[in-house]
Amino acid sequence: MDYTAVDRRKRMNFMINISLIEKLTVIPTGERSDFVNKAIEDRLERFQREKAFDEGTLLQKKLKLKMTNEQLLKEIHYGRKEW
């Protein structure tokens, strides 16, 4: 997602490592907020995917679901139109 001046923003006060602050100095001053926003957004997306995968794995173990790869692919693609 590209951020523009019209995006809603809010100043937050939190601590980051000094080594990260030093590394951020290579990013031009006007681009640092966008850079950090994008990094946080990417990491949150990855975190949500990992969490969903873990929950699915736990559910699979709880229900003791055992499928072959063929059966799993059939379930994943159920209802999709073939091209």
Protein Blocks (a to p, Z undefined) as FASTA:
>chain_A
ZZdfkbccddddddddfklmmmmmmpcfklmmmmmmmmmmmmmmmmmmmmmmmmmmmmmm
mnopacdfklmmmmmmgoiacZZ
